[in-house]
Amino acid sequence: MKTLIAAIAGLALWAGAADAQNYPTRAIKLVVPFAAGGPTDVVARIVGNNMSKTLGQQIVIENIVGAGGTTGITQASQAGPDGYTLMMGHMGTHGAAPALYPNLKYDPTKDFEPVGMAAGTPILIVASKATPANDLKEFMVYAKANNQKLNQAHAGVGSVSHTTGQMLNVQLGIKPALVPFSGTGPALNDLVAGQIDFMCDQIVNLVPQILAGTIKAYAIATPERSPALPNVPTTKEAGLPDYQVSAWNAIFAPKGTPKEIVAKVNDALSKALSDEGTRKRLLDLGGVLPSDAERTPQWLAGFVATEVDRWNKVIKAAN
Amino acid sequence: MGDLFANLGLGFSTAVSLENLAFCFLGCLVGTLVGVLPGVGPIATIAMLLPLTFNLDPTGALIMLAGIYYGAQYGGSTGAILLHIPGEVTSVVTTLDGHQMARNGQAGIALGIAALGSFAAGTMATIVVAVLAVPLTRLALLFGAAEYFALMVLGLTLAVVLVRGSVLKALSVTIVGLLLSTVGTDLETGEERLTLGLSALTGGIHFVVLAMGIFGLAEVLRNLENPEHRDAVKAHIGRLLPSLDDLKRCIGPILRGTGLGAALGILPGNGAVLGPFASYSLEKKLARDPSRFGRGAIEGVAGPESANNAGAQTAFIPLLTLGIPPNAVMALMVGAMTIHGIIPGPLVMTKSPTLFWGMIASMWIGNLMLLIINLPLIGLWVRLLRVPYRLMFPSILLFCCIGIYSTNNEASNVIMMAIFGLVGYGLQKFGFEPAPLLLGFILGGLLEEKLRQALILSRGSFWTFVQRPVSGGLLLLAVVVFILAVLPAIRESRKKALIE
């Protein structure tokens, strides 16, 4: 019996090694833990489209939604480590989740093989037109003076707008009323209508409203201004240099996925990020792309560890 | 006004290009098919087709995706009428009288009036979108959390008007529906509620799972109870298309349904779901003989179907003019636009006028196409009813299971649907109508979200609902509707007591 098991195991290993060499021989599933059409989904589809060409097999996006993205990641992390199930991890699922969900069924730093950083979308601080403050400095004074009256919108616990909003609150030392919405859309509606005072969210969602002048944009939380919104100052220029945050998206594979496969996917991802057309699409969305040094699996592993640590501190301080 | 005609001219010249006509037709056809198939909804379909549109011209891609969306609204009513399975939230109401009509051998008439009503509503709603899109946007901004809450309360009182029979029973199933909507992860705290520790329930109960179980499966069970009866129903099929007399009776309901649906469709936060319910209640109130409702009244199909389609059209207003998606399908459209490098928002109209007006023109063309696709199909659908039930019910079950599984790729959803099927059967046996349960479920999520938002904004003061004029007015209306609905029932029971 034992020999039989050993033989089967050996066979499986051998088959695994052969698979890794020929990989991929069939379509690859890329799990996106958020709804189709959202920022992470759009990044995954743009990058996946180009990666399919390099890999010679179609990358199929599967949206598994729920619990701030952790449902999809939990499921994908339990898939066979054969390279045919990958996932688009995210600032929330692989950064803030351990601090937010005490019953989280995975450990972002241990249960995955990091593949590579895809693209991030910068965070902006925006406010209703009815808010008297005209720039971030004025807002910081106004917010502290009106701490009890302020209303901040977010799209549910664990959403990007929630975690990055909490980070801002901790840095400003304010405790506004947090108003939960079932998505960024409804939250924006109430921000435009003036029912909500301010919020933080990803640039993709906000650009049209800012360009149309229906809301105020105080600052963008990246080191450089975005070409999509050249008039919006960075947080450093606006007087809050420590507020640096972007909603990053990175590809992960389940723990135990062979190194060769990870390398192949990483290579395809890197090629996609160097491709002219793909770059343009991502940049048009206001996306931030990783430099060459930031594209390796090792860099991503280190980055995830610092993110988990950072969000742990923010969320503890906010509560 | 001259501007409007110039713009519409631009729109039509864009929409009638051979390529865009083909996309529009393809979208409408696919939409009709996925609408008819239980479980496979427009959200899943659009998500699946999104990557295929990558290399298309954005206007053509959006016209196709929009076609899928309102095609599915059309198709959804087919399932509701023939099989008692509402494929979409908005076709729940159609099951009430539409399926009764099918049982009375009037399936063709029900399908016909649904198609004609939808077309009329679609035409009028397209005009509304073209003429009033910009000013109507302000209406959406007028609605804050308190106003929404009041609107949902008004919607819930419709549950009482909706059904025939006991008010108490209607109220109790509505409350069960409300409770079912609270299952899942709490939006504000992130805590799991009523999930029994099952991971399948952390995301809440899916509408399609509940609707198919409580309507579709329960209907199969009920039919299996006495299959001979069911086969007898199919034997006589009657006219395929509504008569002139039928049409005359439906003009009023279609116009009123269009008005209600169009107005509610503009509201972000899925106000469109209320349209068909509101229209049905209104028609029942206005009818000379309300007891016909629930037994196959043609007005009960014409009104809600028109409301449904009008709402589907005007739901584009917040998307196109504000860049704010009012429901999940519209959120997908935002995704489709961003993938094509068009950022939806107040600037679309000025920056990409061909896209904006092309889409509006294609809405009307799409509705026309749907009519052309659907009218000849009616004969085919009705013939489907002739299939012996012993062959039909396994296929219904199979399609339901496939459909449910495909929404989330979760086997647990199929099991849940089976459980809800038994629950639905039990409800019918004890004389409870399932429609108010579904209404409670649909509105429950929004009701809670808006209640909590309003209370957080008012720092806990309930006065906010009365102090704000729109919210106060809506609540007052809800009270009046409720009293009007309950009064006859009370009077009757008093009469009975006196006789005894």
Interface residues (C-beta under 8 A of the other chain):
Chain A: A35 A36 G37 G38 D41 V42 R45 I46 G48 N49 I61 E62 N63 I64 V65 G66 A67 G68 T71 T74 L100 Y101 N151 G156 V157 G158 A177 L178 V179 P180 F181 S182 G183 G185 P186 L188 N189 D190 V192 A193 Q195 V204 V207 P208 Q209 L211 A212 T214 R281 D284 L285
Chain B: I43 I46 A47 L50 P51 F54 A140 L141 L142 F143 G144 A145 T185 D186 L187 E188 T189 G190 S199 T202 G203 P268 G269 P318 L322 G323 I324 P325 P326 A328 M330 A331 L332 M333 V334 G335 A336 T338 I339 G341 I343 P344 G345 P346 L347 V348 N408 N409 G445 E449 R452 Q453 I456 L457 R459
